Amino acid sequence: MRQEARRLAVTRNGCSGRRKRIVAEDDRSSSNYTDHRQDKQIVEQRMWEEGHLGMLRLTLGRLEKMVGEQQRQAVQTRVARAQPPPLARRRKKLLGGRLWWRKDGQEDETTKRERG
């Protein structure tokens, strides 16, 4: 009975909800709060772990961002390489919209539209 009262008192004016949740989840914790020091240790350890997980998530996010940047730059360079040499555009218009630097001689949309 006294233990129950102590448990209620602890939950009423003791630790925050997060700590309670951590203690409740952890199987090492005592169900009736007899060893409060152990619970405190558990809570501190879990808080520390969660903090470190947060840091890991941050660094992972940064890494992902960096990798994304690199990929985007690679794509940009690929696109830049795929474009024709600067004089080719003028010659393309003279050739009536066929892309002569492409093997299949695909037509360009803009010149089609210009021709009607």
C-alpha positions in Angstrom: 0.0 0.0 0.0 2.8 2.4 1.0 4.7 1.5 -2.2 1.6 2.2 -4.3 1.2 5.6 -2.6 4.9 6.4 -3.3 4.5 5.4 -6.9 1.5 7.6 -7.3 3.3 10.5 -5.6 6.2 10.0 -7.9 4.0 10.0 -11.0 2.0 13.0 -9.7 4.8 15.4 -8.8 7.9 13.6 -10.0 9.3 13.3 -13.4 8.0 14.5 -16.8 6.0 12.4 -19.2 9.0 11.6 -21.3 10.9 10.2 -18.3 7.9 8.2 -17.2 7.5 6.7 -20.7 11.2 5.8 -20.8 11.0 4.1 -17.4 7.8 2.4 -18.3 9.3 1.1 -21.6 12.5 -0.2 -20.0 12.3 -3.7 -18.6 15.2 -3.1 -16.1 13.1 -0.6 -14.2 11.3 -1.7 -11.1 7.6 -1.7 -11.4 6.9 -0.1 -8.0 9.6 2.6 -8.0 11.5 1.0 -5.0 14.8 1.7 -6.6 14.4 5.2 -7.9 18.2 5.6 -8.5 18.1 2.8 -11.0 15.2 4.4 -12.8 17.1 7.7 -12.9 20.1 6.0 -14.4 17.9 4.3 -17.0 16.3 7.7 -17.9 19.7 9.4 -18.1 21.1 6.7 -20.3 18.1 6.7 -22.6 18.1 10.5 -22.8 21.8 10.4 -23.7 21.1 7.7 -26.4 18.3 9.7 -27.8 20.4 12.8 -27.9 23.1 11.0 -29.8 20.6 9.5 -32.2 19.5 13.0 -32.9 23.1 14.1 -33.6 23.5 11.0 -35.9 20.3 12.0 -37.7 21.6 15.5 -38.2 25.0 14.3 -39.6 23.2 11.8 -41.8 21.0 14.6 -43.1 24.0 16.7 -43.9 25.7 13.8 -45.7 22.6 13.2 -47.7 22.4 16.8 -48.6 26.1 16.8 -49.8 25.5 13.6 -51.8 22.4 15.2 -53.4 24.5 18.3 -54.3 27.1 16.2 -55.9 24.6 14.2 -57.9 22.8 17.4 -59.1 26.2 18.9 -60.2 26.9 15.7 -62.1 23.6 15.8 -63.8 24.2 19.5 -64.7 27.5 18.7 -66.2 26.0 15.8 -68.2 23.2 18.2 -69.5 25.8 20.8 -70.4 27.8 18.2 -72.3 24.7 17.0 -74.2 24.0 20.5 -75.5 25.3 21.3 -79.0 28.3 23.5 -79.6 27.4 27.2 -79.7 27.5 27.5 -83.5 25.4 24.5 -84.0 22.2 26.3 -82.9 22.5 28.8 -85.8 23.3 26.0 -88.3 20.3 24.0 -86.9 17.9 26.9 -87.8 19.4 26.9 -91.3 18.8 23.2 -91.6 15.1 23.6 -90.8 15.1 22.4 -87.3 16.8 19.0 -87.6 19.4 18.4 -85.0 22.3 17.5 -87.2 24.6 16.6 -84.3 22.2 13.9 -83.2 22.5 10.7 -85.2 18.7 10.2 -85.5 18.2 13.8 -86.7 15.3 14.5 -84.2 13.3 17.7 -84.8 13.4 20.5 -82.3 10.1 21.6 -80.8 10.7 25.3 -81.1 11.5 25.3 -84.8 8.4 23.2 -85.5 6.3 25.7 -83.7 8.0 28.6 -85.6 7.3 26.9 -88.9 3.6 26.4 -87.9 
